[in-house]
Amino acid sequence: MSSQAVQDDYGDDYRTKVPRFQLLLNCYNCQRPSSRYMQAVPPEITTEDELIESGLLAKQSFLCGKCECPIGTITGVKVEWIDVPY
């Protein structure tokens, strides 16, 4: 039996949902809004509150694409659930 046949038999069961966090930011200098997606978030963090409490946001760097200011303010955090293969 080929791997393609196994995949067809199980349909979408070979996929799982994981959270992806989007940071909403404002530049301190030019006040331009922007957003970034966080990479490499530990799997036990699944909500916005858990992300905020984890301390990972303090380790994020920022550089404005317009004025190159390295200081940004986080104005919000959104989570979206995306499908990924296991």
Protein Blocks (a to p, Z undefined) as FASTA:
>chain_A
ZZklmmmmnommlpccddddddddddfklopacddddehiafklmbfklmmmnommmmpc
cddfklopabdcdfbdcdddddddZZ
